[in-house]
Amino acid sequence: MRGRAIRSQERAASELFAALYPRLAGWVRGLVDDDGTAHEIAAESFTRLWARWTKVEEPAGFLYVTAANLVRDHWRRLERERRALRRATTEEQVRGRPETADPTVRILVQSLPERLRAPALLYYYADLPLREVAALLGRREGTVKADLHAARELLRAKLGEQHDRIS
């Protein structure tokens, strides 16, 4: 009797997989824009369902909620990776390459007060959009715009002083 119940559950699970997996993987594919990741998330959702098979009342709902949570985790991981890549890229660009960066401008930028230097480096050297610079620095966009303006004015004045000394 018990063997028959287990075979019945296995058959139900197999039928559910055949009916829902393609739709679930397709739905996830639309969210993550990658076939491999979509199949991984769909498969992991089914794995988590099988672990709770006898306790789940609504398997389809469980699968979609689980997949949505896994997609959200995937997005968070991607965002952390993007931030780390931006930081690494920014640090590389800030260090500058002696053969490509004008040492005078680099020295002048580095001489700016920290409040003005950070947005200038992120915006002009790392080529980040204003919105991202503001987010990274924890400032409002208007404040970053004002800081960039102040940095430009200060650099212009310092460059003018250096030009006057050279002439």
C-alpha positions in Angstrom: 0.0 0.0 0.0 2.8 2.5 1.0 4.7 1.7 -2.3 1.6 2.5 -4.3 1.3 5.9 -2.5 4.9 6.7 -3.2 4.5 5.8 -6.9 1.4 7.9 -7.1 3.3 10.9 -5.6 6.2 10.4 -8.0 3.8 10.3 -10.9 2.1 13.5 -9.7 5.5 15.2 -9.3 6.6 14.0 -12.8 3.3 15.3 -14.3 3.7 18.6 -12.5 7.2 18.9 -13.8 6.2 18.2 -17.4 3.3 20.7 -17.2 5.0 23.6 -15.3 8.8 23.5 -16.0 8.7 25.0 -19.5 6.4 27.8 -18.4 8.3 28.5 -15.2 11.7 28.5 -17.1 10.2 30.8 -19.7 8.8 33.2 -17.1 12.2 33.3 -15.3 13.9 33.7 -18.7 11.9 36.9 -19.2 13.2 38.2 -15.9 16.9 37.3 -16.0 17.4 37.5 -19.8 19.7 34.4 -19.8 18.7 30.8 -20.7 21.2 29.1 -18.5 20.3 31.1 -15.4 16.6 30.7 -16.1 17.0 26.9 -16.2 19.1 26.9 -13.0 16.5 28.9 -11.2 13.6 26.8 -12.5 15.4 23.6 -11.6 16.3 24.9 -8.1 12.7 25.9 -7.6 11.6 22.3 -8.3 14.4 20.9 -6.1 13.1 23.0 -3.2 9.5 21.9 -4.0 10.6 18.2 -3.9 12.2 18.7 -0.5 8.8 19.8 0.8 6.5 17.9 -1.5 4.2 16.4 1.1 3.9 19.7 3.0 3.1 22.1 0.1 -0.6 22.6 -0.6 -0.2 24.6 -3.8 2.8 23.4 -5.7 2.5 25.8 -8.7 2.3 28.8 -6.3 5.2 27.5 -4.3 7.3 27.2 -7.5 6.6 30.7 -8.7 7.2 32.3 -5.3 10.4 30.3 -4.9 11.5 31.3 -8.4 10.7 35.0 -7.8 12.8 34.9 -4.6 15.7 33.2 -6.5 15.5 35.8 -9.3 15.6 38.6 -6.7 18.7 36.9 -5.1 20.2 36.7 -8.6 19.6 40.4 -9.2 21.1 41.3 -5.9 24.2 39.3 -6.7 24.6 40.9 -10.1 24.3 44.4 -8.5 27.0 43.5 -5.9 29.2 42.3 -8.8 28.5 45.5 -10.8 29.3 47.7 -7.8 32.6 45.8 -7.2 33.5 46.1 -10.8 32.8 49.8 -10.8 34.9 50.3 -7.7 37.7 48.3 -9.2 37.4 50.3 -12.5 37.2 53.6 -10.6 40.3 52.7 -8.5 42.2 51.8 -11.7 41.2 55.0 -13.4 42.0 57.1 -10.3 45.5 55.6 -10.1 45.9 56.7 -13.7 48.4 55.6 -16.2 51.4 57.8 -16.4 51.7 57.4 -20.1 48.1 58.6 -20.8 47.2 61.0 -18.0 48.4 64.6 -18.0 50.4 64.7 -14.7 49.6 68.4 -14.1 45.8 67.8 -14.3 46.1 64.6 -12.3 48.1 66.4 -9.5 45.6 69.3 -9.5 42.6 66.9 -9.3 44.3 65.1 -6.4 44.9 68.4 -4.7 41.1 69.1 -4.6 39.4 68.8 -1.2 38.0 65.3 -0.7 34.4 66.6 -1.0 35.1 67.9 -4.5 37.7 65.3 -5.5 35.5 62.2 -5.1 32.7 63.4 -7.4 35.2 64.7 -9.9 37.0 61.4 -10.1 33.9 59.4 -10.3 32.2 61.6 -12.9 35.1 62.6 -15.1 37.6 59.8 -14.7 35.3 56.8 -14.1 32.7 58.2 -16.5 29.8 57.3 -14.1 26.5 59.0 -14.7 25.5 61.8 -12.2 22.8 59.6 -10.6 25.4 56.8 -9.8 27.9 59.3 -8.5 25.2 60.7 -6.2 24.2 57.2 -5.0 27.8 56.1 -4.4 28.6 59.2 -2.4 25.3 59.2 -0.6 24.5 62.8 -1.8 21.7 64.3 -3.7 22.2 64.9 -7.5 21.9 68.6 -7.1 24.7 68.6 -4.4 26.9 66.5 -6.7 26.3 69.0 -9.6 27.2 71.9 -7.3 30.4 70.0 -6.1 31.4 69.3 -9.8 30.9 73.0 -10.6 33.0 74.0 -7.6 35.7 71.5 -8.6 35.8 72.8 -12.2 36.1 76.4 -11.0 38.8 75.5 -8.6 40.7 73.5 -11.2 40.3 76.4 -13.7 41.7 78.8 -11.2 44.6 76.5 -10.4 45.3 75.8 -14.1 45.2 79.6 -14.7 47.8 80.1 -11.9 50.1 77.5 -13.4 49.7 78.9 -16.8 50.6 82.4 -15.5 53.7 81.0 -13.8 54.8 79.3 -17.0 54.3 82.3 -19.2 
